[in-house]
Amino acid sequence: MAFEFNRNQQDQNFVSTVAIAQAGANTAAFDLEQAVGGDIERVVFELAAPLAAGISSTKVVTYALQDSANGTDFTAVDPAISTTQTADGSGIAAKTVRFRVPANTRRYVRIAQTMTATAGTVTGSMVAKLLF
């Protein structure tokens, strides 16, 4: 999935910065302003996850793309798109990933963050952007 055909233009209306949390967090919902198909396949989602120092080696932070038809009831996209950050005892490395939005994605999208319930906290904010 190359991104060379995407202009990678950013629109401030499609940027969401949210503090990650032990209990989980969600970015704002982005309205793709269309149902299924069309230009959705050209949209790239970029997620920047924060660096966190001093985290136990069992801590795992997971980020998953979710969609919704009505902007309220979100579920994981199919096929699932997710990424994780795993601590190595000294902390969690920062991570930035890009992925295309699947053709069958419904109108609204967001990133849902979850975390294992092991000792130690992670501070920082995830930044989600849609690139056009």
LINZISUL-V281919 format. One record per residue. RES is the residue in one small letter. PSI is psi in degrees with one decimal (none if undefined). OMEGA is omega in whole degrees, 0 to 359 (NA if undefined). Layout:
# LINZISUL-V281919
<<RES & PSI & OMEGA> <RES & PSI & OMEGA>>
This chain:
# LINZISUL-V281919
<<m & 85.2 & 180> <a & 153.0 & 181> <f & 10.2 & 184> <e & -18.4 & 179> <f & 3.6 & 177> <n & 135.9 & 181> <r & -11.2 & 178> <n & 35.2 & 178> <q & 140.1 & 181> <q & 145.0 & 176> <d & 125.4 & 184> <q & -22.0 & 177> <n & -13.0 & 182> <f & 41.8 & 175> <v & 132.2 & 179> <s & 124.7 & 177> <t & 122.5 & 185> <v & 136.0 & 175> <a & 131.8 & 176> <i & 154.7 & 187> <a & 150.9 & 177> <q & -38.1 & 182> <a & -5.8 & 181> <g & 157.7 & 180> <a & 157.2 & 178> <n & 142.0 & 173> <t & 172.0 & 173> <a & 155.0 & 177> <a & 131.3 & 177> <f & 130.2 & 179> <d & 113.2 & 179> <l & -7.5 & 175> <e & 28.6 & 174> <q & 159.7 & 179> <a & -118.0 & 183> <v & 141.8 & 175> <g & -154.2 & 180> <g & -136.2 & 184> <d & 1.1 & 180> <i & -36.9 & 183> <e & -16.2 & 180> <r & -6.5 & 181> <v & 135.0 & 177> <v & 133.7 & 176> <f & 130.1 & 176> <e & 130.1 & 179> <l & 125.7 & 175> <a & 116.7 & 181> <a & 144.7 & 189> <p & 160.4 & 171> <l & 141.3 & 177> <a & 123.0 & 182> <a & 155.6 & 174> <g & 35.3 & 182> <i & 141.8 & 180> <s & 153.3 & 186> <s & -2.1 & 179> <t & 0.3 & 182> <k & 129.9 & 177> <v & 128.7 & 176> <v & 129.3 & 182> <t & 139.6 & 177> <y & 130.0 & 182> <a & 140.1 & 176> <l & 130.6 & 177> <q & 153.7 & 176> <d & 168.0 & 182> <s & 146.9 & 175> <a & -26.7 & 186> <n & -0.9 & 180> <g & 4.1 & 182> <t & -47.4 & 184> <d & 100.6 & 184> <f & 143.0 & 174> <t & 162.6 & 179> <a & 141.1 & 177> <v & 156.8 & 179> <d & 115.9 & 8> <p & 150.4 & 184> <a & 138.7 & 174> <i & 117.0 & 180> <s & 164.7 & 175> <t & 156.4 & 181> <t & 158.6 & 169> <q & 127.7 & 180> <t & 130.8 & 180> <a & 148.5 & 179> <d & 18.1 & 180> <g & -32.7 & 178> <s & -10.6 & 178> <g & -168.4 & 179> <i & 128.9 & 179> <a & 146.4 & 175> <a & 153.5 & 185> <k & 135.8 & 173> <t & 127.7 & 179> <v & 150.2 & 175> <r & 143.4 & 177> <f & 152.3 & 177> <r & 148.5 & 176> <v & 126.5 & 181> <p & 151.9 & 182> <a & -29.1 & 182> <n & 14.0 & 180> <t & 137.7 & 178> <r & 179.4 & 193> <r & -40.3 & 185> <y & 140.0 & 179> <v & 153.9 & 175> <r & 168.7 & 173> <i & 129.7 & 176> <a & 129.0 & 180> <q & 133.8 & 173> <t & 164.3 & 183> <m & 145.0 & 175> <t & 156.5 & 187> <a & 28.2 & 179> <t & 169.1 & 183> <a & 151.6 & 179> <g & 149.9 & 180> <t & 156.9 & 176> <v & 128.8 & 177> <t & 154.2 & 181> <g & 177.9 & 181> <s & 142.6 & 173> <m & 145.7 & 179> <v & 120.5 & 179> <a & 135.2 & 180> <k & 145.8 & 167> <l & 132.4 & 180> <l & 136.8 & 184> <f & none & NA>>
